[in-house]
Amino acid sequence: MAPGTPNLIRDIIRIHKVVTRSLEVCLNHGKQYLTTDMSQPERLQGYSSYTHCFTSVLSSHHQAEDLITFPAFKSVIPSAPYERFTADHHEIERLLTFIPQAVSELTTMEPENGLKIITNTLSKISEIWYPHIQLEEHHFTEEVINKAFNPEEQGNISAAASKLSQEHTGPPYWIIPFILFNLEHEERASMAASFPPMITEELIPKVWKDQWAPMKPYFLD
């Protein structure tokens, strides 16, 4: 497949990688903070923003799959376990409802309670997430999708899913750097190529930097 050709499965797997890494970062740092001195409010500020972005990206990804991607797949790949996927999404969404209040507690004088809720909730999400994406990626491979949809159709599905996701995430000065900097360099470059140069050359490194900078300790270099 030529460079720049729409590839729906690579787009999906790329978001899976973002969610997987950020889930591990949120969980591991949360556990670490529970056992160490939490006297660095700037680190907890960045952790709070990072955790917010994780929940926002995961939730919007599932909405895009439920409303755009899976309905498009059902007519050509009817054998996939869509009911299982939807049930997993619903349970993850239920668990995610505990996160916002817990995040708000991180800025109080006693952030331990918020961290306990976050780490306990993310541990439960982890138990669902890993087998869930393994099953998705087993049924929806590049080979299967390339046979079912031509590049234009894949591009249309991906664009519609992306549009819906953007409508349910925010703010962009957090979410876009969050997505890019949770990807390794090659994947990051591929993802960045889909954004207008104004975003990658001006907004992220200059205009938005003060907003996303507190999350930098949690990002990949």
Backbone bond lengths (Angstrom), bond angles and torsions (degrees), N, CA, C in turn:
res aa  C-N    CA-C-N  psi(-1)  N-CA   C-N-CA  omega(-1)  CA-C   N-CA-C  phi
1 M - - - 1.470 - - 1.525 109.25 -
2 A 1.322 115.98 129.04 1.459 120.94 -175.53 1.525 111.16 -67.23
3 P 1.350 116.36 148.24 1.473 119.88 177.30 1.523 110.67 -56.74
4 G 1.316 116.55 137.89 1.458 120.70 179.97 1.508 114.39 89.77
5 T 1.353 117.40 -11.55 1.455 120.75 177.39 1.521 109.66 -71.02
6 P 1.332 118.88 132.43 1.462 119.99 179.92 1.523 111.54 -54.89
7 N 1.305 116.20 134.45 1.464 122.38 179.58 1.520 108.02 -138.86
8 L 1.312 115.38 96.21 1.458 121.87 -171.87 1.524 112.43 -62.15
9 I 1.330 116.85 -41.27 1.461 119.55 -176.97 1.523 111.04 -68.17
10 R 1.309 117.47 -39.23 1.465 118.87 176.84 1.522 110.50 -63.15
11 D 1.323 117.57 -35.93 1.468 120.78 176.95 1.527 110.42 -62.86
12 I 1.343 116.00 -44.62 1.463 120.33 -179.27 1.523 110.59 -64.98
13 I 1.333 116.80 -46.23 1.461 120.43 -178.46 1.528 110.93 -64.12
14 R 1.318 116.57 -34.42 1.462 119.93 178.57 1.527 110.72 -62.34
15 I 1.333 117.02 -42.42 1.464 119.54 177.15 1.520 110.68 -68.59
16 H 1.324 116.94 -36.00 1.466 119.36 174.70 1.526 110.38 -57.95
17 K 1.323 117.13 -40.51 1.470 121.02 179.69 1.522 110.78 -65.10
18 V 1.335 116.86 -40.49 1.462 120.63 178.00 1.535 110.16 -61.61
19 V 1.325 115.71 -47.83 1.461 119.93 -178.47 1.526 110.73 -65.11
20 T 1.335 117.09 -43.97 1.460 120.45 -178.50 1.519 111.25 -60.73
21 R 1.324 117.07 -48.23 1.466 119.40 -178.75 1.525 110.76 -64.54
22 S 1.324 117.30 -45.75 1.463 119.17 -176.20 1.525 111.61 -69.35
23 L 1.323 117.32 -31.62 1.467 119.98 173.69 1.524 110.00 -61.79
24 E 1.322 116.87 -45.19 1.466 120.69 179.88 1.531 111.35 -65.85
25 V 1.332 116.50 -39.95 1.466 119.98 179.46 1.529 110.48 -64.97
26 C 1.323 116.82 -47.49 1.475 120.25 179.39 1.520 111.04 -59.45
27 L 1.325 116.47 -44.57 1.462 120.64 -176.57 1.520 111.20 -69.31
28 N 1.324 117.24 -47.79 1.467 120.40 -176.39 1.526 112.33 -67.42
29 H 1.329 117.07 -42.83 1.469 119.16 178.87 1.526 110.78 -69.31
30 G 1.334 117.07 -36.66 1.459 119.39 177.24 1.514 111.68 -60.31
31 K 1.336 116.53 -43.99 1.467 120.58 177.68 1.530 110.83 -64.26
32 Q 1.323 115.52 -39.51 1.465 119.98 179.62 1.520 111.10 -63.29
33 Y 1.335 116.53 -44.43 1.454 120.12 -178.77 1.526 111.93 -64.82
34 L 1.325 116.82 -28.42 1.464 119.67 179.08 1.525 112.19 -70.36
35 T 1.316 117.12 -21.50 1.469 120.13 -176.56 1.527 113.22 -110.10
36 T 1.339 116.91 5.09 1.462 120.47 -179.20 1.513 109.97 -130.81
37 D 1.300 114.80 175.01 1.467 121.38 178.05 1.516 109.57 -67.84
38 M 1.334 117.99 125.56 1.462 122.24 -178.95 1.530 110.42 -105.64
39 S 1.314 116.34 44.76 1.461 120.85 -175.85 1.524 112.66 -91.19
40 Q 1.352 117.10 12.10 1.463 120.73 178.95 1.518 109.29 -109.37
41 P 1.336 117.04 88.51 1.468 119.81 -175.51 1.522 113.10 -61.08
42 E 1.347 117.56 -29.09 1.463 118.90 -179.61 1.529 111.44 -66.71
43 R 1.360 117.13 -32.71 1.459 119.91 177.30 1.529 110.34 -69.81
44 L 1.330 116.56 -39.88 1.458 119.47 178.05 1.524 111.21 -69.65
45 Q 1.330 117.50 -31.15 1.460 120.44 175.58 1.527 109.74 -62.58
46 G 1.328 116.08 -47.20 1.454 120.18 178.03 1.521 111.89 -63.93
47 Y 1.337 115.97 -39.95 1.466 120.82 178.45 1.529 110.38 -63.77
48 S 1.319 117.25 -39.99 1.464 121.51 178.44 1.528 110.62 -61.10
49 S 1.334 116.53 -48.17 1.465 120.50 179.54 1.520 110.72 -63.29
50 Y 1.326 116.09 -41.65 1.466 121.51 -178.73 1.526 110.21 -63.40
51 T 1.323 116.91 -43.81 1.459 120.98 179.75 1.518 111.00 -65.85
52 H 1.335 116.53 -39.50 1.464 120.26 175.21 1.520 110.54 -58.53
53 C 1.319 117.15 -45.53 1.468 120.95 -179.40 1.521 110.91 -63.53
54 F 1.328 116.70 -40.67 1.466 120.12 177.99 1.522 110.50 -56.85
55 T 1.330 117.07 -51.09 1.461 119.78 -177.57 1.526 111.24 -64.24
56 S 1.315 116.68 -37.68 1.464 121.00 -178.91 1.524 111.16 -66.24
57 V 1.329 116.82 -45.85 1.465 121.16 -178.83 1.523 111.04 -67.15
58 L 1.335 117.39 -43.05 1.459 120.23 -179.98 1.525 111.22 -63.80
59 S 1.319 116.72 -45.67 1.460 120.59 -178.96 1.530 111.44 -63.59
60 S 1.317 117.27 -44.72 1.467 120.04 -178.53 1.530 111.17 -68.67
61 H 1.330 117.14 -33.27 1.464 120.54 176.66 1.523 110.12 -62.52
62 H 1.313 117.17 -43.26 1.461 120.06 179.45 1.523 111.37 -67.45
63 Q 1.313 117.85 -37.74 1.460 120.09 176.71 1.521 110.73 -62.10
64 A 1.327 116.17 -41.97 1.463 120.16 179.72 1.526 111.25 -64.79
65 E 1.325 116.57 -39.02 1.471 119.25 177.63 1.529 110.74 -66.93
66 D 1.323 117.20 -45.50 1.467 120.74 -176.40 1.528 112.17 -66.97
67 L 1.319 117.30 -36.60 1.462 120.80 -173.02 1.536 114.06 -98.21
68 I 1.321 117.43 -24.61 1.465 119.96 -174.91 1.533 112.27 -120.10
69 T 1.318 116.39 -59.89 1.464 120.37 -169.58 1.518 112.91 -69.84
70 F 1.320 117.59 -53.47 1.463 119.52 -176.18 1.528 112.82 -65.24
71 P 1.338 119.95 -41.15 1.469 117.89 174.56 1.528 113.06 -58.05
72 A 1.337 116.55 -35.59 1.465 119.36 177.68 1.526 110.99 -68.49
73 F 1.339 116.69 -34.56 1.462 121.03 -177.56 1.526 113.14 -76.13
74 K 1.332 117.08 -30.99 1.465 120.57 -169.48 1.528 113.12 -58.42
75 S 1.324 117.20 -37.84 1.457 119.59 -175.58 1.529 112.85 -70.23
76 V 1.327 116.18 -24.48 1.473 119.26 -176.89 1.527 112.78 -111.20
77 I 1.345 117.19 -18.21 1.470 121.52 177.95 1.532 107.21 -130.79
78 P 1.335 117.27 68.86 1.472 120.15 -173.51 1.528 113.76 -71.41
79 S 1.331 118.13 -15.22 1.463 120.50 -173.73 1.525 113.92 -82.84
80 A 1.329 118.47 -11.33 1.465 120.95 -179.04 1.536 110.24 -66.04
81 P 1.326 117.94 148.04 1.480 121.42 -176.73 1.533 112.26 -80.42
82 Y 1.327 116.14 70.68 1.463 120.46 -175.36 1.524 112.46 -62.43
83 E 1.334 117.59 -35.62 1.469 119.40 179.27 1.523 110.61 -64.20
84 R 1.319 116.74 -38.64 1.473 120.62 177.04 1.518 109.71 -64.59
85 F 1.337 117.43 -44.36 1.462 120.48 179.73 1.526 110.76 -60.11
86 T 1.332 115.89 -45.20 1.466 120.07 -178.89 1.525 111.30 -65.11
87 A 1.320 116.39 -40.80 1.473 120.09 178.93 1.521 110.66 -63.16
88 D 1.332 116.48 -41.30 1.465 119.79 176.73 1.522 110.84 -61.41
89 H 1.324 115.71 -44.27 1.467 119.79 179.26 1.523 110.97 -59.02
90 H 1.317 116.27 -45.46 1.470 120.02 -178.41 1.528 111.42 -62.59
91 E 1.333 116.60 -40.43 1.461 119.16 -179.81 1.526 111.00 -69.09
92 I 1.315 117.11 -40.09 1.470 119.90 176.68 1.523 110.40 -63.63
93 E 1.334 116.61 -41.95 1.466 119.42 178.70 1.525 110.80 -62.89
94 R 1.318 116.94 -38.43 1.468 119.98 177.42 1.528 110.16 -61.45
95 L 1.318 116.59 -43.96 1.462 120.46 179.93 1.527 111.47 -66.15
96 L 1.326 116.46 -37.10 1.463 119.83 -178.92 1.524 112.96 -63.48
97 T 1.332 117.41 -21.86 1.467 119.15 -179.37 1.524 112.34 -65.78
98 F 1.341 117.21 -18.01 1.470 120.08 179.64 1.536 111.98 -81.64
99 I 1.321 117.14 -14.86 1.462 120.13 -171.46 1.536 114.62 -74.99
100 P 1.344 120.64 -44.90 1.475 119.02 -174.34 1.524 114.31 -56.10
101 Q 1.335 117.48 -46.46 1.462 119.64 179.63 1.518 110.56 -64.43
102 A 1.332 116.53 -38.93 1.465 120.30 178.77 1.519 110.98 -63.84
103 V 1.319 116.49 -40.63 1.470 120.36 177.96 1.520 110.77 -62.40
104 S 1.333 116.93 -40.39 1.468 120.14 -179.48 1.531 111.53 -63.59
105 E 1.330 117.07 -26.47 1.458 120.92 179.95 1.535 112.23 -76.84
106 L 1.313 117.80 -13.34 1.462 120.08 -179.02 1.523 112.22 -68.77
107 T 1.324 116.78 -21.04 1.465 120.13 -178.86 1.523 112.35 -93.69
108 T 1.329 117.48 5.28 1.459 120.92 178.28 1.523 109.60 -87.85
109 M 1.328 115.48 178.68 1.459 120.24 179.47 1.527 111.97 -70.71
110 E 1.340 117.25 -19.28 1.456 121.15 -179.48 1.533 109.52 -129.03
111 P 1.325 116.67 83.80 1.466 120.23 -176.02 1.531 114.10 -78.48
112 E 1.339 117.47 -4.13 1.464 120.07 -174.22 1.527 112.55 -58.26
113 N 1.323 117.24 -41.77 1.463 119.64 -177.68 1.525 110.67 -62.28
114 G 1.338 116.70 -43.54 1.451 120.44 178.33 1.521 111.57 -61.91
115 L 1.331 116.37 -41.60 1.463 120.26 179.62 1.527 111.52 -65.08
116 K 1.324 116.75 -38.27 1.466 119.49 178.80 1.527 110.98 -63.60
117 I 1.330 115.90 -43.38 1.468 119.68 179.42 1.529 109.90 -64.47
118 I 1.322 116.54 -43.95 1.467 120.43 -179.55 1.526 111.02 -61.08
119 T 1.327 117.16 -50.26 1.458 119.53 -176.38 1.532 111.94 -67.51
120 N 1.326 117.68 -38.83 1.460 120.16 177.33 1.529 111.38 -64.45
121 T 1.329 115.51 -41.31 1.464 120.10 -179.52 1.521 111.06 -68.18
122 L 1.322 116.94 -43.90 1.459 120.02 -179.15 1.526 111.62 -67.11
123 S 1.312 117.69 -32.11 1.466 120.30 175.51 1.523 110.48 -62.25
124 K 1.319 116.74 -40.86 1.473 120.87 178.09 1.534 110.74 -68.10
125 I 1.327 116.41 -39.33 1.464 119.58 177.95 1.526 110.35 -64.29
126 S 1.333 116.99 -39.71 1.466 121.04 179.42 1.525 111.63 -57.68
127 E 1.322 115.99 -38.66 1.463 120.27 -178.70 1.528 111.69 -63.54
128 I 1.318 116.31 -27.07 1.473 121.08 178.56 1.527 110.89 -91.34
129 W 1.322 116.17 -41.50 1.459 121.69 -169.50 1.520 113.55 -61.74
130 Y 1.317 117.97 -48.68 1.467 119.89 -173.09 1.532 112.61 -65.26
131 P 1.326 119.90 -50.06 1.474 117.82 175.77 1.523 112.82 -65.48
132 H 1.333 116.42 -29.28 1.465 120.72 -179.87 1.532 111.14 -64.01
133 I 1.323 117.59 -51.24 1.463 118.49 -177.96 1.525 111.32 -71.81
134 Q 1.334 116.93 -29.37 1.466 119.24 176.03 1.529 110.06 -62.58
135 L 1.321 116.67 -41.38 1.465 121.11 178.98 1.523 111.00 -68.93
136 E 1.324 116.78 -42.87 1.466 120.20 176.64 1.527 111.25 -57.49
137 E 1.316 115.82 -50.20 1.460 120.23 -175.11 1.524 111.84 -71.82
138 H 1.334 117.18 -17.89 1.463 120.74 173.25 1.522 110.96 -73.27
139 H 1.319 116.49 -42.69 1.462 120.76 -177.17 1.534 112.77 -82.59
140 F 1.326 117.20 -34.33 1.459 121.03 -175.92 1.524 109.13 -109.62
141 T 1.304 116.38 85.28 1.462 122.20 179.22 1.529 109.49 -98.69
142 E 1.326 115.38 164.26 1.469 119.36 176.15 1.519 110.79 -57.96
143 E 1.321 116.98 -42.43 1.466 120.39 -178.16 1.522 111.55 -60.47
144 V 1.332 115.93 -46.45 1.459 120.42 -179.10 1.529 111.17 -64.74
145 I 1.327 116.34 -46.81 1.463 120.16 -176.71 1.530 111.45 -69.63
146 N 1.321 117.58 -37.39 1.466 119.87 178.60 1.527 112.30 -65.51
147 K 1.331 116.60 -29.92 1.467 119.92 176.10 1.525 111.34 -74.73
148 A 1.325 115.80 -32.40 1.468 120.68 -174.93 1.524 113.35 -85.31
149 F 1.347 117.00 -31.21 1.464 120.76 -174.42 1.519 109.61 -133.69
150 N 1.324 116.30 135.93 1.467 119.12 174.31 1.533 109.12 -77.88
151 P 1.341 117.55 168.79 1.474 119.30 -176.97 1.527 113.99 -56.26
152 E 1.314 117.76 -38.20 1.469 119.47 179.89 1.519 110.91 -64.25
153 E 1.325 116.62 -43.04 1.464 120.33 178.94 1.530 110.75 -64.82
154 Q 1.326 116.76 -40.98 1.462 119.82 177.18 1.524 110.93 -62.24
155 G 1.331 115.97 -41.37 1.463 120.31 178.61 1.512 111.70 -62.33
156 N 1.341 116.56 -39.63 1.464 120.69 179.99 1.525 111.32 -66.67
157 I 1.335 116.69 -42.54 1.467 120.50 179.03 1.530 109.88 -65.02
158 S 1.320 115.96 -45.69 1.463 120.47 -179.20 1.524 111.04 -62.23
159 A 1.347 117.02 -41.81 1.468 120.89 -179.91 1.520 111.12 -64.66
160 A 1.333 116.42 -41.28 1.464 120.10 179.46 1.525 110.93 -66.19
161 A 1.339 116.58 -41.55 1.468 120.01 178.43 1.517 110.83 -65.34
162 S 1.324 116.66 -41.47 1.464 121.22 179.18 1.524 111.14 -63.54
163 K 1.324 116.34 -42.56 1.462 120.85 179.61 1.520 110.93 -61.24
164 L 1.337 116.16 -45.22 1.459 119.20 179.40 1.522 110.87 -64.25
165 S 1.329 116.88 -41.88 1.467 120.38 179.23 1.514 111.13 -60.33
166 Q 1.327 116.63 -44.14 1.460 120.78 -179.20 1.519 111.63 -62.65
167 E 1.328 116.55 -32.95 1.460 120.87 179.91 1.529 112.04 -70.27
168 H 1.332 116.52 -19.21 1.469 120.35 -175.97 1.530 112.81 -116.06
169 T 1.327 116.43 13.12 1.463 119.48 173.03 1.521 109.00 -124.59
170 G 1.300 115.09 167.97 1.446 118.56 178.20 1.512 110.53 163.02
171 P 1.310 115.29 166.29 1.462 128.01 -8.11 1.530 111.34 -76.71
172 P 1.336 118.15 156.42 1.469 120.80 -176.24 1.522 113.52 -61.83
173 Y 1.349 118.15 -29.24 1.465 119.28 -179.30 1.526 111.90 -69.34
174 W 1.332 117.15 -13.54 1.466 121.75 170.74 1.529 111.30 -98.99
175 I 1.324 115.98 -49.86 1.463 121.22 -168.81 1.525 112.74 -66.12
176 I 1.314 118.22 -44.47 1.474 119.57 -176.38 1.529 111.27 -66.45
177 P 1.348 119.96 -48.73 1.468 118.35 174.14 1.531 112.01 -60.41
178 F 1.329 117.46 -37.98 1.462 121.14 179.02 1.521 111.01 -56.99
179 I 1.313 116.61 -47.79 1.467 120.30 -179.69 1.520 110.77 -64.62
180 L 1.311 117.67 -48.65 1.463 120.76 -176.16 1.522 112.34 -64.73
181 F 1.315 117.51 -44.51 1.466 120.68 -172.96 1.532 113.36 -85.41
182 N 1.328 116.52 4.52 1.460 120.02 168.48 1.526 111.07 -102.11
183 L 1.322 116.16 11.57 1.457 122.08 176.71 1.528 109.70 -113.12
184 E 1.332 116.13 147.06 1.452 120.61 172.18 1.523 108.98 -66.06
185 H 1.332 116.85 164.26 1.468 121.36 -168.39 1.528 113.97 -56.25
186 E 1.335 117.78 -44.90 1.467 119.44 -177.62 1.520 111.33 -65.03
187 E 1.329 116.45 -46.08 1.464 120.42 177.94 1.524 110.85 -65.59
188 R 1.318 116.13 -37.09 1.469 120.42 179.36 1.521 110.60 -62.61
189 A 1.319 116.12 -43.48 1.469 120.53 179.68 1.529 110.80 -62.85
190 S 1.326 116.68 -40.69 1.471 120.33 178.36 1.516 110.79 -63.87
191 M 1.327 115.90 -42.45 1.457 120.20 179.59 1.522 111.13 -67.76
192 A 1.335 116.32 -43.53 1.465 120.86 -178.37 1.518 111.81 -62.16
193 A 1.332 116.36 -29.63 1.473 120.22 -178.96 1.523 112.02 -64.73
194 S 1.340 116.64 -19.15 1.464 119.86 -179.98 1.523 112.41 -84.74
195 F 1.343 117.44 -8.84 1.457 121.48 -179.57 1.531 110.34 -96.34
196 P 1.318 118.14 150.60 1.466 120.57 173.33 1.529 110.58 -61.26
197 P 1.322 118.75 144.91 1.468 121.38 179.87 1.526 113.52 -54.61
198 M 1.321 117.20 -30.49 1.462 120.18 178.58 1.529 111.40 -56.81
199 I 1.331 116.59 -37.18 1.464 120.55 -178.87 1.518 110.83 -71.36
200 T 1.333 116.58 -49.24 1.467 120.17 -173.46 1.525 113.53 -79.15
201 E 1.327 117.44 -26.36 1.464 120.40 -175.52 1.530 113.82 -101.44
202 E 1.320 117.07 -23.16 1.464 120.00 -176.91 1.535 113.14 -119.44
203 L 1.328 116.05 -55.09 1.457 119.22 -172.44 1.526 112.21 -68.12
204 I 1.330 117.24 -52.24 1.470 119.29 -176.92 1.528 112.10 -64.10
205 P 1.330 119.26 -53.85 1.475 118.12 -174.52 1.526 114.57 -77.66
206 K 1.325 118.03 -16.44 1.459 119.67 -174.15 1.530 112.45 -123.33
207 V 1.316 117.01 -69.30 1.465 121.22 -171.59 1.529 112.02 -65.16
208 W 1.328 116.41 -41.66 1.463 120.45 -174.91 1.531 114.15 -93.39
209 K 1.303 117.68 -5.17 1.469 119.65 -167.61 1.521 113.31 -58.23
210 D 1.322 117.98 -40.77 1.463 119.85 -178.34 1.527 111.94 -63.08
211 Q 1.345 116.21 -31.48 1.457 119.28 -179.15 1.525 112.00 -73.48
212 W 1.341 117.78 -43.20 1.461 118.72 -175.50 1.533 113.35 -91.73
213 A 1.331 117.53 -12.17 1.466 120.77 -175.71 1.535 113.98 -54.88
214 P 1.355 120.79 -37.58 1.470 118.73 179.03 1.531 113.91 -60.30
215 M 1.341 117.08 -20.77 1.464 120.06 178.88 1.532 112.27 -85.88
216 K 1.314 117.54 -8.17 1.457 120.86 -172.82 1.529 113.85 -55.51
217 P 1.350 120.15 -38.91 1.475 118.97 178.92 1.527 114.40 -58.27
218 Y 1.319 116.71 -18.10 1.463 120.93 -177.59 1.532 112.70 -99.82
219 F 1.328 116.51 -5.81 1.455 121.62 -178.52 1.525 111.78 -88.46
220 L 1.325 115.56 162.76 1.458 121.50 168.56 1.527 109.05 -75.57
221 D 1.319 117.57 152.23 1.470 120.57 178.44 1.523 110.66 -68.40
